[in-house]
Amino acid sequence: MDGIGDVTVGVKRGSDELSMYNSPNSGMSSISDGASNGSDSKKLRVEEAPPSRVLHIRKLPNEASETEVISLGLPFGKVTNILTLKGKNQAFLEMGTEEAAITMINYYTTVTPHVRNAPVYIQYSNHKELKTDAGNQRTQAVLQAVTAVQSGGSPSSDVQEALAAASSPVLRIIIDNMFYPVTLDVLQQIFSKFGTVMKIITFTKNNQFQALLQFSDPVNAQQAKLALDGQNIYNSCCTLRIDFSKLVNLNVKYNNDKSRDYTRPELPAGDGQPSIDPSVAVAFSKDSNSLLGALSPLSAAAAAAAAAGRVALAGQTGSSGVLLVSNLNEEMVTPQSLFTLFGVYGDVQRVKILYNKKDSALIQMSDANQAQLAMSHLNGQKMYGKIIRVTLSKHQTVALPRDGLDDQGLTKDYANSPLHRFKKPGSKNFQNIFPPSATLHLSNIPQDVTEDDLRLLFSNTGGNVKAFKFFQDRKMALIQMSTVEEATQGLIELHNYNMGGNQHLRVSFSKSTI
């Protein structure tokens, strides 16, 4: 088959299925747009086309709709035309400006775009504009709806129906691999790119951070879901899993760091919750300090939100890796027990129990992100029977006692500890950080150790073992205690416990239950 040169792109009349017009002097032929038709059987010829406001999209799933293709371009500017080639799993998308197309290509070179959970491939087209048959009402309706939404209007009901497969304006969001804390403000910043966010409720369920987020319009919820599902907020972690909620309206009673109704700023903060300072303005330049060094494109919004939520950002003035922990059980607490517990969420460098106030301690983490992570997971948890309070300290470091000064062993330096969990960059431990839970994950178990041995070991920490399960290879297991407090106690006492033969037990909180 010949390649088509200057093709007039159009719509097959009288059919809902879009296709190419034949050129007068050829049979139905493949488009020479720098690629084959997207089937794996043919070798792809990828030639770099110069920037164009028309983009060529390949490897689309068979059932992909125009709405889903349009949603790929929505965050970057106005979409002015679309042509889908159903039989070839391809589409052409025309953006309002070349700048919008360039921004879109730049974004999708760092983040692989997905449609229906399948990766798709986007490149510049050789076409400078799409000439389609204006008679195709469905495509025009979809484009009108998008235009109405983008210009802040609200689409008519039939147009809305064409665009929104889902009718709920409420999304249910689950965050996987939550290595860094995600706040309500972070979610608001990210999702408001797609429309007006009216309400957010955050909560923890099955040891996972979840949120319900309500847009003013179901169409915005649809666009946000299509664009953000499966994306990472920060590099390699904090992955968004998004579904439509069965709820169509959220009832928010309090405005605080767990829930917010942006339409009712007068709501109370609720018991013991800090109210939100409405004067916090989010201003974050594109070249400002990143949270983790290299971040995904969503991160600028996340970082801006973090700044608004007074989250400490590494490298920014005033940010500190030092935590102040108070309401400790001063009869029981030791630097080692704090090192072990806080070490679940970062590498503890130094611990100082305060000489004149032994129910309080300063803990220096490796950086401000780890401090924030430990604070968000451990504030309000029970340790040795007391609910501990964890806040960011004004101190930048924890000072060691001067030479020759005995401070009764209240200050310990752990900078060179072999027990740091996060020393290795890219370690699997980064992906297995969970809130304190009644179920513990055990690893590095010697082959000759039995279930009874482990049950006895954990019972001796003062807790009640409810359930136990070995993994297949018996090197790992889950053990479930009666309460989170008992599990916390077990972790403090038995992480790095010598099981004999110089094999040390590793203990962490699990997201699973038995």
Disulfide bonds with the S-S distance in Angstrom:
none
